[in-house]
Amino acid sequence: MDDILKKVCFSAKRALEGQTPEALRAYSFEIDQGNKLIRLRAHFAQPPSEDDLETISIVETEIDADFLDHFEAETGVEVAAPGVPVSFLSGGVAFLRPGEVGTICAG
């Protein structure tokens, strides 16, 4: 399982390069082996704009393409104002804005 988490971490980091919305605080993930699902969560500091949601959709599509034969990706959105703790998914954190509390996955 650790190997797949590393691969998802790498995939998410790569997909987010150059396209992280300004209001994005963090981006986390987890794997549901039983349902063959990669859950992704975009953690925003304020309600995301349509452009933000489109960008996150593109990120999901890129991650989904990396695991097409094995898993399906699904993204949720959390809005938590700055200073309010975010609810990271259990697999890891692929993006963390400087100043946010947490640990970025190795991938």
Secondary structure, DSSP 8 states (H G I E B T S, - for coil): -HHHHHHHHHHHHHHHTT---TTEEEEEEEEETTTTEEEEEEEESS---HHHHHHHHHHHHHHHHHTTTT-EEEEEEEE--TTS-----TTEEEEE-TT--S-----
